[in-house]
Amino acid sequence: MTTLSSYLNKVIFGAVLLSLLVACAQTPSQRSVRNKTDQLYCERSENRNSRLCKYQEVVERRKGGGDPARDTLEGLKYKPKPGVETAKAKPAQVAQRRAAQESPTKVKKVKEIWPRLASDLQFDALTGHASVEEREEWYAEHSYYLANVSKRASRYIHYILESLEERDMPADLALLPFVESSYDPFAYSHGRASGLWQFVPNTAKHLGIDQNWWYDGRRDVIVATNSALDYLTELNKRFDGDWLLTLAAYNAGAGTVNKAITKNKKKGLPTDFWSLKLPKETRNYIPKMLALVKIFKNPASYNLTLPSVPNEPHFIAVNTGSQLDLAQAAKLADISVDELYRLNPGFNRWVTAPEGPHRLLIPSAKAKTFSSRLLKIPARDRLRWQQYKIQRGDNLVTIARRHHVDVATLRASNQLDSDILKIGHVLLIPDAGNGISPLHGANRGLASTEASRIEYKVNSGDTVSGIAKKYGVSTKQIYAWNKLKSDSIIKTGQKLVVWGKTPQQSDQGIIRKVGYKVRNGDSLSLIASRFNLRIRDIIEWNSIKASQYLRPGQSLTLYVDITHADL
């Protein structure tokens, strides 16, 4: 019996040795065919426990460790976790998967949001590039900037991280709004991009984001985040899971990246991100993102002190069911109007949009109070109304402009079948509160680009440097805005124009400094109309003459209330 067993072991050993020799002698194509055959064999349930299939599992596990050098060159590719069939898993599926993966010895939930982000970052293997180190040094020297942006991000970061986790997408993407908008939902670029994720109008239209007089979904935290993750998923599939190419396409457009790849292929060159000839902005965009990954992986080593943010939802979406005056909503929630707009930046006016979304994001600690109070207010009392008696020469357009509403609202509110008005007839008009935008009265002091036009009357003892310090501007700017020489002496009673932050911005909207490039056919009056500005202000800001011809491509500086401009 022992002899027979020994003989069989020798036969098996010889067969294994022979198969290894044959495998080594095979060409790559032959090995590929064999691997596919073995894979098909192991996919059958009755074969999964065989020695061959278990051996294949061990091999695949070892291969899964990856080659850091290759990963850095080709870009880290997104690999779905086992059990996830789509990038956007349904909540129920996610819950089932998490329950299946949890064990009694699972590590306790992280209490703070930034340590959670640090532990989940995946792109650190891609950061070994000289251009990344350059951006890393800049951020390290300006750690106060990252601290300020992190404070602004604290309202939104938990929702974004949760959304990424539900879709099994890299947590690193939560850093993208740092690069795109500095986590300012009201950010607006010269390219007409808006919101946390900086969507331009055409991309927003492609993704089905609503933009109208009442509401801009590009600024809506929930809508824009979900759309951004949808778009990133779409791009990631298009670029075979390469996240560096995905992010490059998010910035420059998929067509631009594809053209660069095609050119390199024709020249026999590599097609990874670092080898492509892309626009300068995009070449800087990726290093910025990767530098942030390195820093947030270990912020303490960069002398970065992040704000304390609990790892729990900052807000809860509450269904309002109908239009609601936002000043009234803030009062019901016991929060400031400013805080309400920071959480609901998609609304352009003093009320929620007639066609929705009929929900408001309310701080988690205030949501229950808000909901119970709202239930006690009938729908008819959720808006303030004023009566307007039609006068000679009135029409719907002029009345709408005077009262800061749109014509469609006037028609709907008064059940008008035509635009013909009768003198003496009374119209019901939603009351914006003394003609002030809903966003007026909110203290918008977070971004350095926020400014408003102030006519300052010089008091006894005032100096230019003192006025500049008061409004957060430079003395050089005050001299330029008022066409004064550097040695000019200001006098008591003299009026100076200052573009800065008022201590109490009681009647200003959400103002952003916008770099605007003149387009074909543009004129000062057309630009002023588009951005709801005065021509004389544009002239002052840019030190140009009213009669000066504008050249296509010319850069202008504008201070724009982004909620009242044609963006």
Secondary structure by P-SEA (a helix, b strand, c coil): caaaaaaaaaaaaaaaaaaaaaaaaccaaaaaaaaaaaaaaaccccccccaaaaaaaaaaaaaccccaaaaaaacbbbbbccccccccccaaaaaaaaaaacccccccccccaaaaaaaacccccccccaaaaaaaaaaaaaaaaaaaaaaaacccaaaaaaaaaaacccccccccccccccccccccccccccccccccaaaaaaacccccccccccccaaaaaaaaaaaaaaaaaaacccaaaaaaaaaccaaaaaaaaaaaaaaccccccccccccaaaaaaaaaaaaaaaaaacccccccccccccccccbbbbbccccccaaaaaaaacccaaaaaaacccccccccccccccccccccccaaaaaaaaaaccccccbbbbbbbbcccccaaaaaaaacccaaaaaaaaccccccccccbbbbbccccccccccccccccccccbbbbbbccccccccaaaaaaaacccaaaaaaaacccccccccccbbbbbbcccccccccccccccbbbbcccccaaaaaaaacccaaaaaaaccccccccccccbbbbbbcccccccc
